[in-house]
Amino acid sequence: MISHAEFLRKVTLDDALVDALQTDWRTAPITDAERVMIDYVVQLTEDATCISPTHHEKLRAVGFDDRGILQITLIASWFNSINRVADALGVGR
């Protein structure tokens, strides 16, 4: 999480945004689309078996099409996978 925050800080140059996201992404000053996307990614990360058509409907309602939903899913899944590999090998400890 720290490395992600530092990357976002360098890209956005917005310390307040990064701090707000770290404190609670649900109340951070982001768009509805970003909030729905993060909610989806959190569910995907915590328990992907609970993803339902309702999640996809919420993404579509804020402007994501099937391609966008696939991209979000693939990117989040890849990061989840690679982070677990890094954790298992002790990378960053």
C-alpha positions as CSV (number, residue, x, y, z in Angstrom):
1,M,0.0,0.0,0.0
2,I,2.8,2.4,0.8
3,S,4.5,2.0,-2.6
4,H,1.2,2.5,-4.3
5,A,0.5,5.6,-2.4
6,E,3.9,7.0,-3.2
7,F,3.5,6.3,-6.9
8,L,0.1,8.0,-6.8
9,R,1.6,11.0,-5.0
10,K,4.3,11.4,-7.7
11,V,1.8,11.0,-10.5
12,T,-0.9,13.3,-9.1
13,L,1.2,15.7,-7.1
14,D,-1.8,15.8,-4.8
15,D,-0.9,14.9,-1.2
16,A,-4.4,15.6,0.1
17,L,-5.9,13.2,-2.3
18,V,-3.4,10.4,-1.5
19,D,-3.9,11.0,2.3
20,A,-7.7,10.9,1.9
21,L,-7.5,7.7,-0.1
22,Q,-5.3,6.1,2.5
23,T,-7.6,7.3,5.3
24,D,-10.8,6.0,3.7
25,W,-11.4,5.7,0.0
26,R,-15.1,5.8,0.6
27,T,-15.0,9.4,1.6
28,A,-12.1,10.6,-0.5
29,P,-12.8,13.3,-3.1
30,I,-13.0,11.0,-6.2
31,T,-15.6,10.5,-8.9
32,D,-18.5,8.2,-8.6
33,A,-17.0,6.0,-11.3
34,E,-13.7,5.8,-9.4
35,R,-15.5,4.9,-6.2
36,V,-17.6,2.2,-7.8
37,M,-14.4,0.8,-9.5
38,I,-12.5,0.7,-6.2
39,D,-15.5,-1.0,-4.5
40,Y,-15.4,-3.6,-7.2
41,V,-11.7,-4.1,-6.9
42,V,-11.9,-4.4,-3.1
43,Q,-14.5,-7.1,-3.5
44,L,-12.5,-8.8,-6.1
45,T,-9.5,-8.8,-3.8
46,E,-11.3,-9.8,-0.7
47,D,-13.5,-12.6,-2.2
48,A,-13.9,-12.8,-5.9
49,T,-16.5,-15.5,-5.6
50,C,-18.9,-12.9,-4.3
51,I,-18.8,-10.9,-7.5
52,S,-22.2,-10.9,-9.0
53,P,-23.9,-9.3,-12.0
54,T,-24.9,-6.5,-9.7
55,H,-21.3,-5.4,-9.4
56,H,-21.1,-5.3,-13.2
57,E,-24.3,-3.4,-13.4
58,K,-23.0,-0.8,-11.0
59,L,-19.8,-0.4,-13.1
60,R,-21.9,0.0,-16.3
61,A,-24.1,2.6,-14.5
62,V,-21.1,4.9,-14.0
63,G,-19.9,4.5,-17.6
64,F,-17.7,1.4,-17.8
65,D,-18.4,-0.9,-20.7
66,D,-17.6,-4.6,-21.0
67,R,-14.1,-3.9,-22.2
68,G,-13.5,-1.6,-19.3
69,I,-14.9,-4.1,-16.8
70,L,-12.6,-6.7,-18.2
71,Q,-9.6,-4.4,-18.0
72,I,-10.3,-3.5,-14.4
73,T,-10.7,-7.2,-13.5
74,L,-7.5,-8.3,-15.3
75,I,-5.4,-5.5,-13.9
76,A,-6.6,-6.0,-10.3
77,S,-6.3,-9.7,-10.6
78,W,-2.8,-9.5,-11.9
79,F,-1.7,-7.1,-9.1
80,N,-3.3,-9.4,-6.5
81,S,-1.4,-12.3,-8.0
82,I,2.0,-10.7,-8.3
83,N,1.7,-9.2,-4.8
84,R,1.0,-12.6,-3.3
85,V,4.1,-14.0,-5.1
86,A,6.2,-11.1,-3.8
87,D,4.8,-11.6,-0.3
88,A,5.6,-15.3,-0.4
89,L,9.1,-14.6,-1.5
90,G,9.7,-11.9,1.1
91,V,10.2,-9.1,-1.4
92,G,10.4,-5.8,0.3
93,R,11.1,-7.2,3.8
